[in-house]
Amino acid sequence: MKLKTKLTALCAVVLCLVSLGLSGAMLWQVREQSYSALLERSEETLKELTDSFGQAVYHTNADLRESLLEKIFLIHCFRSAGVAGSALIVNGESLSASTPFAPQDYLTLEYTPKSTRCSYQGKEYLVLGKLLDVRENQCEVYFVADATYIHSQLLQLAGRFALLALVIGMLGLLAVRWLLGRGLRPLARLSEAADQIAAGGYSQRVPVQAKDEIGQLAGNFNRMASAVETHICTLQEQNERQKLFTGAVTHELKTPLTSLLLNVNTLRTVYLTEEKREALLESMDIQLHWLETMVRKLLTLLSMKKNARFSLVPVPDLLDQVQLLTKEICQKYGVSLEISCDTAALSMDKDLICSALVNLIENSAKASKPGQRILITAECSGFTVTDHGCGISEKDLKRVTDPFYMGDPSRSKAKGGFGLGLALVQEIAQVHGGTLELESALGQGTTARLILGNHKEALQ
C-alpha cells in the first residue's frame, strides 16, 4: 500500500472519529438544553399547581373533621387546579393521579422541589415534586412531563449530523488527498531519482523547492548523490588507470622477455664463437638487470603504503646520503649538485624520501646539459629540486606522473628510463600526506616540489 493511501486512510479514520465526537458533543448539548428548558417550564407548572392547591385549601373555612370528607375536599382542591400529568399523595395514600406511572417510585420528595429523569414503557419522562404540609397532612405533589419528543428530535438531529458529517468527511478527504499528493510529490521525485541512480544515472538530482523537512531531505539526497557520483567516477578512473597500468607493465615486460627467450634459444641451437657468446651473455645480463630494476620499482610502487615507517629524521644526514647515492649519476651526466638546508629534522620514512629525491635528481641530471647545476632545497614544508635543463612541455606535464608515461620514449629508453620515477615520487608524497608539484617550460628547466603533509614535524 502506498504512503499516500495509508495517510488518506488514517486521515479518514481521524475525520470519522472527530465527526463522531463533535456530533456526540452537540447532541449531548442539545439534549441538556432541551431538558433544561423542559425543567424550567415544568418547575413553573409545579409552582402554579402547588400555589393553586394551597390557595384552594386555605381559602375554605369548612370544618372537615371526618377523614373521608377531608380526603374528598383535598382531591377537589387539587383537581380544581386542572393540571394534567399531576399526582397527589397524602400521608402515603394516592388520592389523585393523572400520570402514566406511580411517580413516587422514581422520586422521593423534600420540602424543596426535586426532579429526576426516567424511562417507562419505552418513553422518557421528567418527574418533579414537592412536599407540602396541608391541614396537618403531609402532601406529596408530583408533576410528570413527557420528554419523549426530546429524544425524537435528537434522533432527527443525529441523522442530519450524520449526513452533514459524511459530506464534510468526503470534502475533507478530497482536500486531504490533494494536500497529501502535493506534499508527497517531492518524495515521489526522490523515489524516481533513486531508481535512476540505482540504474546508473548518477547525475540525477532532485529540485529543492521548499525549506521544510522534505526540502532538507531533498538537499541531503542531492549531496548523497553527488558523493556517490564522485565516488563512482573515482572508482572508474582508478579502474581505468589500473587497466592502463596493467597494459603498460605487460608491454614493457614483453620486449625484453622476448629478446631473452630468443637469446636463450640462440645459445641452445646455434654454434657461436667464444667472443660472440660472451657478447650475447653480456646483452642478456644487461636486459636482466633492466628487468630486475623495473620489477623492484614496481614492487616499491605497489607496496610502499604498507611498509612505510615514520620517524624524526635529521635532514642534513638525509641530504648527505642522497648526495652520495647520486654522485655517480651526476658524474655520468656532467652536472653538479648543490644543497641548501633550512630545517634540522622532519618526520618521514627515510628510505622512501631518499628514493624520491634520488629519482628527482636522476631525472634532472638526464634533462640537463653537461656543466649545468641541480639545486636541492630542504625546508620545513618539504624538498625542492630545481634544474635548468630541457624542461617538459605543457602537454606532457599533465601526464608525466602516470606510470610508464614518457614524453620521448626513445630518449628515455636510451638513458635507461622506465617512466616510473615520477610516479614513484608522487606515490611517496601521498604516503606522507603531501603532494608533488611540478613547474616546467621547454628550454627553461624544471622545478619539482615534494611537499610533506600530515606527517611533517619540523625542527628549525
Backbone hydrogen bonds, N-H to C=O, Kabsch-Sander energy under -0.5 kcal/mol:
donor,donor_aa,acceptor,acceptor_aa,energy
6,K,2,K,-2.3
7,L,3,L,-2.9
8,T,4,K,-2.2
9,A,5,T,-2.6
10,L,6,K,-2.6
11,C,7,L,-2.7
12,A,8,T,-2.4
13,V,9,A,-2.3
14,V,10,L,-2.4
15,L,11,C,-3.1
16,C,12,A,-2.5
17,L,13,V,-2.7
18,V,14,V,-2.8
19,S,15,L,-2.9
20,L,16,C,-2.8
21,G,17,L,-2.7
22,L,18,V,-3.0
23,S,19,S,-3.0
24,G,20,L,-2.8
25,A,21,G,-2.4
26,M,22,L,-2.7
27,L,23,S,-2.9
28,W,24,G,-2.5
29,Q,25,A,-2.2
30,V,26,M,-2.8
31,R,27,L,-2.7
32,E,28,W,-2.5
33,Q,29,Q,-2.5
34,S,30,V,-2.7
35,Y,31,R,-2.7
36,S,32,E,-2.3
37,A,33,Q,-2.4
38,L,34,S,-2.7
39,L,35,Y,-2.9
40,E,36,S,-2.3
41,R,37,A,-2.3
42,S,38,L,-2.8
43,E,39,L,-2.5
44,E,40,E,-1.6
45,T,41,R,-2.4
46,L,42,S,-2.8
47,K,43,E,-2.3
48,E,44,E,-2.6
49,L,45,T,-2.6
50,T,46,L,-2.9
51,D,47,K,-2.6
52,S,48,E,-2.8
53,F,49,L,-2.5
54,G,50,T,-2.3
55,Q,51,D,-2.7
56,A,52,S,-2.5
57,V,53,F,-1.7
58,Y,54,G,-2.5
59,H,55,Q,-1.8
60,T,57,V,-1.1
61,N,59,H,-0.5
64,L,62,A,-1.0
65,R,63,D,-0.8
70,E,66,E,-2.2
71,K,67,S,-2.3
72,I,68,L,-2.6
73,F,69,L,-2.7
74,L,70,E,-2.5
75,I,71,K,-2.5
76,H,72,I,-2.5
77,C,73,F,-2.6
78,F,74,L,-2.3
79,R,75,I,-2.6
80,S,76,H,-1.6
81,A,78,F,-1.0
82,G,79,R,-1.3
84,A,82,G,-0.6
85,G,98,S,-0.6
86,S,83,V,-0.7
87,A,142,Y,-1.9
88,L,96,S,-3.4
89,I,140,E,-2.3
90,V,93,E,-3.0
91,N,89,I,-0.5
91,N,138,Q,-2.9
93,E,90,V,-2.3
95,L,88,L,-2.4
95,L,93,E,-0.6
96,S,88,L,-1.6
98,S,86,S,-2.8
105,D,102,A,-1.6
106,Y,103,P,-1.8
107,L,103,P,-1.4
109,L,107,L,-0.5
110,E,112,T,-0.6
114,K,129,G,-2.2
116,T,127,V,-2.1
118,C,125,Y,-2.3
120,Y,123,K,-2.5
123,K,120,Y,-1.4
125,Y,118,C,-3.0
126,L,145,A,-2.8
127,V,116,T,-3.0
128,L,143,F,-2.7
129,G,114,K,-1.9
130,K,141,V,-2.1
131,L,110,E,-2.5
132,L,139,C,-3.3
134,V,132,L,-0.6
134,V,137,N,-3.1
137,N,134,V,-1.3
139,C,132,L,-3.5
139,C,137,N,-0.8
140,E,89,I,-3.7
141,V,130,K,-2.5
141,V,139,C,-0.6
142,Y,87,A,-2.8
142,Y,140,E,-0.6
143,F,128,L,-2.7
144,V,85,G,-3.3
145,A,126,L,-3.0
145,A,143,F,-0.5
147,A,124,E,-2.6
148,T,124,E,-0.7
150,I,147,A,-0.7
151,H,147,A,-1.0
152,S,148,T,-1.9
153,Q,149,Y,-2.6
154,L,150,I,-2.1
155,L,151,H,-2.1
156,Q,152,S,-2.1
157,L,153,Q,-2.9
158,A,154,L,-2.6
159,G,155,L,-2.1
160,R,156,Q,-2.2
161,F,157,L,-3.3
162,A,158,A,-2.6
163,L,159,G,-2.3
164,L,160,R,-3.0
165,A,161,F,-3.3
166,L,162,A,-2.3
167,V,163,L,-2.4
168,I,164,L,-3.0
169,G,165,A,-3.0
170,M,166,L,-2.6
171,L,167,V,-2.6
172,G,168,I,-3.0
173,L,169,G,-2.8
174,L,170,M,-2.4
175,A,171,L,-2.5
176,V,172,G,-3.0
177,R,173,L,-3.1
178,W,174,L,-2.2
179,L,175,A,-2.7
180,L,176,V,-3.1
181,G,177,R,-2.5
182,R,178,W,-2.3
183,G,179,L,-3.1
184,L,180,L,-3.1
185,R,181,G,-0.6
188,A,184,L,-2.0
189,R,185,R,-2.2
190,L,186,P,-2.4
191,S,187,L,-2.4
192,E,188,A,-2.5
193,A,189,R,-2.8
194,A,190,L,-2.6
195,D,191,S,-2.3
196,Q,192,E,-2.3
197,I,193,A,-2.5
198,A,194,A,-2.6
199,A,195,D,-1.5
200,G,197,I,-1.4
201,G,196,Q,-3.3
202,Y,200,G,-1.7
204,Q,201,G,-1.6
209,Q,207,P,-0.7
216,Q,212,D,-2.4
217,L,213,E,-2.4
218,A,214,I,-2.5
219,G,215,G,-2.4
220,N,216,Q,-2.7
221,F,217,L,-2.6
222,N,218,A,-2.5
223,R,219,G,-2.2
224,M,220,N,-2.5
225,A,221,F,-2.9
226,S,222,N,-2.4
227,A,223,R,-2.4
228,V,224,M,-2.8
229,E,225,A,-2.9
230,T,226,S,-2.7
231,H,227,A,-2.6
232,I,228,V,-2.9
233,C,229,E,-2.8
234,T,230,T,-2.5
235,L,231,H,-2.7
236,Q,232,I,-2.9
237,E,233,C,-2.7
238,Q,234,T,-3.0
239,N,235,L,-2.7
240,E,236,Q,-2.6
241,R,237,E,-2.9
242,Q,238,Q,-2.6
243,K,239,N,-2.3
244,L,240,E,-2.7
245,F,241,R,-2.9
246,T,242,Q,-2.8
247,G,243,K,-2.7
248,A,244,L,-2.7
249,V,245,F,-2.8
250,T,246,T,-2.5
251,H,247,G,-2.5
252,E,248,A,-2.8
253,L,249,V,-2.3
254,K,250,T,-1.7
255,T,251,H,-1.1
257,L,253,L,-1.9
258,T,254,K,-2.4
259,S,255,T,-2.3
260,L,256,P,-2.6
261,L,257,L,-2.6
262,L,258,T,-2.2
263,N,259,S,-2.3
264,V,260,L,-2.7
265,N,261,L,-2.4
266,T,262,L,-2.3
267,L,263,N,-2.5
268,R,264,V,-1.8
269,T,265,N,-2.1
270,V,266,T,-2.6
277,R,273,T,-2.7
278,E,274,E,-2.3
279,A,275,E,-2.0
280,L,276,K,-2.5
281,L,277,R,-2.6
282,E,278,E,-2.4
283,S,279,A,-2.1
284,M,280,L,-2.2
285,D,281,L,-2.4
286,I,282,E,-2.2
287,Q,283,S,-2.2
288,L,284,M,-2.5
289,H,285,D,-2.4
290,W,286,I,-2.2
291,L,287,Q,-2.5
292,E,288,L,-2.9
293,T,289,H,-2.5
294,M,290,W,-2.2
295,V,291,L,-2.8
296,R,292,E,-2.2
297,K,293,T,-2.1
298,L,294,M,-2.4
299,L,295,V,-2.7
300,T,296,R,-2.2
301,L,297,K,-2.6
302,L,298,L,-2.1
303,S,299,L,-1.9
304,M,300,T,-1.3
307,N,303,S,-1.5
308,A,304,M,-1.1
311,S,348,M,-2.1
313,V,311,S,-0.8
313,V,346,L,-3.0
315,V,344,A,-2.1
318,L,314,P,-1.7
319,L,315,V,-2.6
320,D,316,P,-2.1
321,Q,317,D,-2.0
322,V,318,L,-2.4
323,Q,319,L,-2.6
324,L,320,D,-2.0
325,L,321,Q,-2.4
326,T,322,V,-1.8
327,K,324,L,-0.9
330,C,326,T,-2.8
331,Q,327,K,-2.3
332,K,328,E,-2.6
333,Y,329,I,-2.0
334,G,330,C,-0.8
335,V,330,C,-2.1
336,S,372,Q,-1.8
338,E,336,S,-0.5
338,E,374,I,-3.3
340,S,376,I,-2.4
342,D,378,A,-2.8
344,A,459,L,-3.6
345,A,459,L,-0.9
346,L,313,V,-2.2
348,M,311,S,-2.7
348,M,346,L,-0.6
350,K,348,M,-0.8
353,I,349,D,-2.5
354,C,350,K,-2.5
355,S,351,D,-2.4
356,A,352,L,-2.5
357,L,353,I,-2.6
358,V,354,C,-2.4
359,N,355,S,-2.2
360,L,356,A,-2.3
361,I,357,L,-2.7
362,E,358,V,-2.5
363,N,359,N,-2.4
364,S,360,L,-2.3
365,A,361,I,-2.7
366,K,362,E,-2.2
367,A,363,N,-1.7
368,S,364,S,-0.9
368,S,365,A,-0.5
371,G,334,G,-3.9
372,Q,369,K,-2.1
374,I,336,S,-3.1
375,L,386,T,-2.6
376,I,338,E,-2.9
376,I,374,I,-0.5
377,T,384,T,-2.9
378,A,340,S,-3.0
379,E,377,T,-0.5
379,E,382,G,-3.2
382,G,379,E,-0.8
383,F,450,L,-2.4
384,T,377,T,-2.4
385,V,448,A,-2.7
386,T,375,L,-2.9
387,D,446,T,-2.4
390,C,367,A,-2.3
397,L,393,S,-2.2
398,K,394,E,-0.7
399,R,396,D,-1.6
400,V,396,D,-1.2
402,D,399,R,-2.2
404,F,419,G,-1.8
405,Y,402,D,-1.9
405,Y,419,G,-0.8
412,S,408,D,-2.5
413,K,409,P,-3.1
414,A,410,S,-2.0
415,K,411,R,-1.3
416,G,413,K,-1.5
417,G,412,S,-3.4
424,L,420,L,-2.5
425,V,421,G,-2.1
426,Q,422,L,-2.5
427,E,423,A,-2.1
428,I,424,L,-2.5
429,A,425,V,-2.3
430,Q,426,Q,-2.1
431,V,427,E,-2.2
432,H,428,I,-1.5
433,G,430,Q,-1.8
434,G,429,A,-3.2
435,T,451,I,-1.2
437,E,435,T,-0.5
437,E,449,R,-2.4
439,E,447,T,-2.4
441,A,445,G,-1.4
443,G,390,C,-3.6
444,Q,441,A,-2.2
445,G,389,G,-0.8
445,G,441,A,-0.6
446,T,387,D,-0.5
447,T,439,E,-3.1
448,A,385,V,-2.8
449,R,437,E,-3.1
449,R,447,T,-0.5
450,L,383,F,-3.3
450,L,448,A,-0.6
451,I,435,T,-2.4
451,I,449,R,-1.0
452,L,381,S,-2.6
452,L,450,L,-0.5
453,G,432,H,-1.6
455,H,432,H,-1.1
456,K,453,G,-1.6
459,L,345,A,-1.7
460,Q,458,A,-0.5
